[in-house]
Amino acid sequence: MKVATLSLDCLLERAVTVGVKVTPRGEHGTIPEQDGRRISQMRQLAKTLVNCCGLTELADDVELVVSELVTNAIQHSRGTRITMGLQLVGPTLRVVVVHGTQERPRLQRTDDSCEHGRGLFLVKSITAEHNGSWGTTCDGTATWCEFSARRPEGTSR
């Protein structure tokens, strides 16, 4: 897929999704280098898509949220495949990360000395800044978030 040729219509008509294989790991395993590259690739793809659709004011925040959701999925789900999807539905940009296992992500209480555990707090805070929300699917296999998105001038949907 050539990201540079995408337009706003790509996200309006259907979700853009990308799936990658990841290395399964046990409790608290370190993320291998190849999976770290997957996080970077998904983050960059999401930012590029959002920018190509004219939603530049959301690009940096979507990039950070995707990074957190994909990292959580790889680190905690113990799955072997991660799928990220983006879609513009009405005035809402929806981001979904599917990890396929029933390991439900949850907000953690951390103190200032903790090095980990703040990712979902960031997701919650960033989506709230954009009049959005976040959550998990009923079966726990995916985490989603939504951003209120202003449409670029001249779009009709």
Summary of the structure (lengths in Angstrom):
residues: 157
radius of gyration: 15.4
end to end distance: 23.9
largest distance: 49.4
contacts: 451
relative contact order: 0.18
helix: 39%
strand: 21%
